[in-house]
C-alpha cells in the first residue's frame, strides 16, 4: 500500500472512530488516561468484552484509586468488584501483586516503556503498548484480536499471531499512526468489520481492503 493510500485509510478509520459509539469508546471514557487506571483496566480487559470490563472498571475505581489502595483491599473483595471479567480470580491475584512489584522494581512509579512494563505481573506486550500510548503519549502499537484480524484482512501483512503482527506493523506503519491504530481498528472491528460476516457493503474503507479470508 502506498503512503498516500495508507494516509487515506488511516484518515477514514479515524473519522469512523470519532463518529461511532463503539464499546471501546465508553471503556476509554470510564478508564481515563491516568497510568494506574490504564494499566489496571487493560489487565482486566484481556479475553473480556469491553462492555463487561467497563462495568467492572466503574465498580473498581469507585473503591480503588491507587497502588496503595489496591495493596490494602482484600482479595475476595477485589474478586467481587471485578466479577464477571474473564479469569477474574487469576486477574485479581495478578492485581494484588502489582503494588509490591512496582515498588520493588520502579520505586513506586508505573514505568513508561514497554520493556519495563512487561516485567510487571499480568502485563504482556499488548497491555504494555497500550499503557505507553494511552497513559504516557508515547509511540507504541497495541495489537489485540481486532488489530491482528483487520490488518491481515486488509492485506497489509500476512501473520499468524498478534506478536508477529506487532513486529510487522512497527516496520510498515508510519510512527505518526502508531498511537491511534489500535483504537481505530478496535472500534471498527467491534461494530463493522466483524470476525464473521463483516458488513462490507457501505464500508468506508471497502476500496482499500483486499478482504483476505472473507
C-alpha positions in Angstrom: 0.0 0.0 0.0 1.4 3.4 -1.0 2.0 6.1 1.6 -0.9 8.1 0.1 -3.3 5.2 0.3 -2.3 4.4 3.8 -2.8 8.0 4.8 -6.3 7.9 3.3 -7.0 4.6 5.1 -6.0 6.0 8.4 -7.9 9.2 8.0 -11.1 7.3 7.2 -10.6 4.9 10.1 -10.1 7.9 12.4 -13.3 9.5 11.2 -15.2 6.3 11.8 -13.8 6.1 15.4 -15.0 9.6 16.1 -18.4 9.1 14.7 -19.2 5.7 16.0 -20.1 4.9 19.6 -18.4 1.5 19.9 -17.9 -0.2 23.2 -14.2 0.8 23.3 -15.2 4.5 23.3 -17.2 4.1 26.5 -14.4 1.9 28.0 -11.8 4.7 27.4 -14.1 7.3 29.0 -14.5 5.2 32.2 -10.9 4.1 32.3 -9.4 7.7 31.9 -5.8 8.1 30.9 -4.0 8.0 34.2 -1.2 5.4 34.2 -2.7 3.4 37.2 -6.2 3.4 35.6 -4.9 2.4 32.1 -2.7 -0.4 33.5 -5.4 -1.9 35.7 -8.2 -1.6 33.2 -6.1 -3.1 30.4 -5.2 -6.1 32.6 -8.9 -6.7 33.3 -9.8 -6.3 29.6 -7.9 -9.4 28.4 -10.3 -12.0 27.0 -13.3 -10.0 28.1 -15.8 -7.9 26.1 -15.4 -4.1 26.6 -18.9 -3.8 27.9 -18.2 -6.2 30.7 -14.8 -4.7 31.5 -16.3 -1.2 31.5 -18.8 -2.2 34.2 -16.1 -3.8 36.3 -13.8 -0.8 36.0 -16.5 1.5 37.1 -17.1 -0.5 40.2 -13.5 -0.9 41.0 -12.4 2.7 40.5 -15.1 3.9 42.9 -13.2 2.0 45.6 -9.6 1.7 44.4 -7.7 4.8 43.2 -4.0 4.0 43.6 -1.5 1.2 44.1 -1.6 1.7 47.8 -5.4 1.1 47.9 -5.0 -1.8 45.6 -2.5 -3.3 48.0 -4.8 -2.9 51.0 -8.1 -4.2 49.5 -8.8 -7.8 50.5 -8.5 -10.3 47.7 -12.1 -11.5 48.0 -13.5 -8.0 47.8 -11.4 -7.4 44.7 -12.7 -10.5 43.1 -16.3 -9.4 43.8 -15.7 -6.0 42.3 -14.2 -7.2 39.0 -16.5 -10.2 38.5 -17.5 -11.3 35.8 -14.5 -10.4 33.7 -12.8 -13.4 32.2 -10.4 -15.3 34.6 -11.4 -12.8 37.3 -9.8 -14.8 40.1 -6.4 -15.0 38.3 -6.6 -11.3 37.4 -7.4 -10.4 41.0 -4.2 -12.3 42.1 -2.2 -10.5 39.5 -3.5 -7.1 40.5 -2.7 -7.8 44.1 0.9 -8.4 43.1 1.2 -5.2 41.2 1.9 -2.7 44.1 4.8 -4.8 45.5 6.3 -5.3 42.0 6.1 -1.6 41.1 7.6 -0.6 44.5 10.4 -3.1 44.2 11.3 -2.6 40.6 10.5 1.0 39.9 10.4 2.9 43.2 6.6 3.0 43.3 6.1 4.7 39.9 4.5 2.9 37.0 7.1 2.8 34.3 6.6 4.3 30.8 8.4 1.8 28.5 7.2 -1.5 27.1 10.5 -3.2 28.2 9.9 -2.2 31.8 6.1 -2.7 31.9 6.4 -6.4 30.8 8.3 -7.1 34.0 5.1 -6.5 36.0 2.7 -9.3 36.8 -0.1 -9.8 34.4 1.4 -7.4 31.8 2.2 -8.6 28.3 3.2 -6.6 25.2 -0.4 -5.8 24.3 -1.0 -4.2 27.8 2.4 -2.6 27.8 1.9 -0.9 24.5 -1.5 0.4 25.4 -0.2 1.9 28.7 2.7 3.5 26.8 0.5 5.1 24.2 -2.6 6.0 26.3 -1.0 6.9 29.6 2.3 8.4 28.5 1.5 9.6 25.0 4.5 7.7 23.5 4.6 5.7 20.3 3.5 2.1 20.6 1.5 -0.5 18.7 -1.0 -2.4 20.8 -2.2 -5.5 18.9 -5.3 -7.3 20.0 -7.5 -9.7 18.1 -9.2 -6.8 16.1 -5.9 -5.2 15.1 -4.5 -8.6 14.1 -7.5 -9.7 12.2 -8.2 -6.5 10.3 -4.6 -5.8 9.4 -4.4 -9.2 7.8 -7.9 -8.8 6.2 -6.8 -5.5 4.6 -3.8 -7.3 3.1 -1.3 -5.0 4.9 0.6 -8.1 6.2 0.4 -11.9 6.5 1.0 -13.0 10.1 -0.2 -15.9 12.3 -0.1 -14.2 15.7 -0.7 -10.8 17.3 3.0 -10.8 18.3 4.1 -11.2 14.7 1.6 -8.5 13.7 3.1 -6.0 16.1 6.6 -6.5 14.8 5.5 -6.2 11.1 3.4 -3.1 11.8 6.3 -1.5 13.5 8.2 -1.8 10.2 5.5 -0.8 7.7 3.3 1.7 9.7 4.4 5.3 10.0 5.1 6.2 13.6 2.5 9.0 13.5 -0.2 6.4 13.2 1.0 4.1 15.9 -0.9 5.6 18.8 -4.2 5.6 17.1 -4.1 2.4 15.1 -5.4 0.2 17.9 -8.4 2.3 19.0 -9.4 2.9 15.4 -9.3 -0.8 14.4 -10.9 -1.9 17.7 -13.9 0.4 17.1 -14.0 -0.7 13.5 -13.8 -4.4 14.4 -16.5 -4.2 17.2 -19.1 -2.6 15.0 -18.5 -3.2 11.3 -15.5 -5.4 10.4 -16.8 -8.4 12.4 -14.8 -11.7 12.7 -17.7 -13.4 10.8 -20.0 -11.8 8.3 -18.3 -8.4 8.2 -20.6 -5.6 6.9 -18.6 -4.9 3.7 -21.4 -3.1 1.8 -21.1 0.5 2.7 -17.8 0.0 4.5 -15.8 3.3 4.5 -12.6 1.6 3.5 -14.0 -1.0 1.2 -11.9 0.2 -1.8 -8.7 -0.2 0.3 -9.4 -3.7 1.6 -8.3 -6.9 -0.1 -10.9 -8.9 2.0 -8.4 -11.6 2.8 -10.2 -14.6 4.3 -13.7 -13.1 3.8 
